[in-house]
């Protein structure tokens, strides 16, 4: 029987809630930290993805960098704490950290 693996995706905004660009060093720190802990990452940095959502009748926009990590075990407590840390560092009320079970083919 095959063991489950997980793909964890983090969506990191290029700017804070006031439109101020984040220092590129922040993204490098995240990449370094995740690579050290999990052995590698994939970061989609060439063209930012565009996020749109509605809140209180207004449409909001973010340009984001997607970072993906493959993990064998999903430590939800660790990822939750890491997400809260990133919310502080990136000055966000909420960041998306998503996980899905995947099969290697």
C-alpha positions in Angstrom: 0.0 0.0 0.0 1.3 3.5 -0.9 1.9 6.0 1.8 0.2 9.3 1.6 2.1 12.5 0.8 0.9 16.1 1.1 1.5 19.1 -1.0 1.4 22.3 1.1 1.0 25.6 -0.7 1.6 29.0 0.8 0.4 32.2 -0.9 2.6 35.0 0.1 1.6 38.6 -0.9 4.2 40.8 -2.6 2.8 43.9 -0.7 1.3 44.5 2.8 -2.3 45.8 3.3 -1.1 49.4 2.7 0.5 48.6 -0.7 4.1 48.7 0.6 6.3 46.1 -1.1 7.8 43.4 1.1 11.6 43.2 1.2 12.7 40.3 -1.1 14.8 39.0 1.8 11.5 37.9 3.5 10.7 35.5 0.7 14.3 34.2 0.7 14.0 33.6 4.5 10.8 31.6 4.0 12.4 29.6 1.2 15.5 28.9 3.3 13.6 27.9 6.4 11.3 25.5 4.5 14.2 24.0 2.5 16.1 23.4 5.7 13.2 21.7 7.4 11.7 19.8 4.5 14.6 19.4 2.0 13.3 21.5 -0.8 10.5 23.8 -2.1 9.1 25.1 -5.4 8.5 28.8 -5.6 6.6 30.4 -8.4 8.3 33.8 -8.5 8.6 34.9 -12.2 5.1 36.1 -12.6 3.0 36.7 -9.5 -0.4 35.1 -9.3 -3.3 37.5 -8.9 -5.7 37.0 -6.0 -9.1 38.6 -6.0 -11.7 38.3 -3.3 -14.7 40.2 -2.0 -15.2 41.4 1.6 -17.8 43.8 2.9 -19.0 44.6 -0.7 -15.5 45.6 -1.9 -13.3 43.7 -4.3 -9.7 43.3 -3.0 -6.6 42.4 -5.0 -3.2 40.8 -4.1 -0.2 39.8 -6.2 1.1 36.7 -4.6 4.0 34.3 -4.8 3.1 30.6 -4.5 5.4 28.4 -2.5 4.9 24.6 -2.5 6.4 22.0 -0.3 6.0 18.2 -0.5 5.8 16.5 2.9 5.4 12.9 4.0 3.6 13.8 7.2 1.3 16.7 7.8 2.0 18.4 11.1 -1.0 20.7 11.3 0.2 22.3 14.6 3.5 23.2 13.1 2.0 24.6 9.9 -0.6 26.6 11.9 2.2 28.2 14.0 4.2 28.9 10.9 1.2 30.5 9.2 0.7 32.7 12.3 4.3 33.7 12.2 4.1 34.6 8.5 1.0 36.7 9.1 3.1 38.8 11.5 6.1 39.0 9.3 4.1 39.8 6.2 1.7 42.1 8.1 -1.4 40.3 7.0 -4.6 39.6 8.9 -4.8 36.2 7.2 -2.5 34.2 4.9 -3.5 31.1 3.0 -1.6 27.9 3.8 -3.3 25.0 2.0 -2.6 21.2 2.1 -3.9 18.4 -0.1 -3.1 14.8 -0.1 -1.3 13.7 -3.3 -0.1 10.5 -4.9 3.3 10.3 -6.6 2.8 8.6 -10.0 
